[in-house]
Amino acid sequence: MSLGHACVDVYQGAVAALVPFFVAERAYSYAAASGIVLAASLLSSVAQPLFGVLTDRWAMPWLLPLSALAAGVGVAACGVGGSYALTLAAVAVSGVGVAAYHPEAARAARAVSGGRHTAMGWFALGGNVGFALAPLLVSAAVAGGGLRATPLLVVPGLAGAVLCAAAVRSAGVRAPGGEAVRKAGADDWGAFLRLSGAVVCRSIVFVGLSAFVALYVRERTGGGAGAGTAALCVLYAGGAVGTLAGSRLAGRYGRLAVVRRSYLVTVVAVAGVVFVPGPALYGFVALASAGLYVPFSLHVTLGQDCLPGRVGTASGVTLGLTVSVGGVAAPAVGALADATSLRTGLLPLVVPPVVAWLLVRGLREPAPAVRTLERT
């Protein structure tokens, strides 16, 4: 499950990693380039809760390999045609694939892990590894052959489809009817909505940095494409450490305490990215990565425990919105950057983590819902 997650989330990171190539090769403005990020994110953010509702009602394990393949085909096709509309359509197909994957995958991972924080941390780690590898894979495929080489990027999708099919066969999960559920309490929609608002704030910061940090670091340090790719790798690679650290810290201090402190770290980190010059930027990009990724898997398990009777829905919102709905705000960042400067465009990203901290400040730790796996 974790390896399949890595293959799928390559395509969430790949869209942002392709932005500098669209700007350089097709002379897109910041706003036009961020529109590509929006196309990948919009359908994903809207569709994931819908897929979550569906997975709460019917067993759809077949959706995992199919969605991995769709995510890969969409990104592979985005550089082939020169039309902006076709590019938007291709990345939208990839976004739908990503949307279809996450609710069912998170529900299945929850079942096979027994809801343990550390096990869910490993599942989330797979997605973060995929994010971290995306800039390297995009650079390897596109740097030499240009955007016409994007069909090479279908390979992780093919591997993901095979891995997901193998995981489904191995686990033999029947969901949702194959899970025995003992609810620790009723669904707490108030707490879930506040948590979801915090997830949206986290997503705005993450997608905003993902879309523009490569261009920004190149501009601020005077480096070339390698400097920008390195910054994006730092942003994504921190997720591997942050996600596992978050699950361990949660076991010691509690999930909500760790989530709140992560938001405060993110405020400092984003301010450092905006204001600190030179190579020190990389340190603040790494700190931003930690602040954004430490609560990553904790959002998922908190959401599932807030809605113990609707795990698929909770997963579709928390895991899906975490990395998708921020794309809706990306064009605003791009438009502000076009009108002023890229530095000014990134400055508002300091605000969302403050709002996220306020939203979760008064939340109480939900009691976990215990789920056991029934095999065919």
Disulfide bonds with the S-S distance in Angstrom:
none
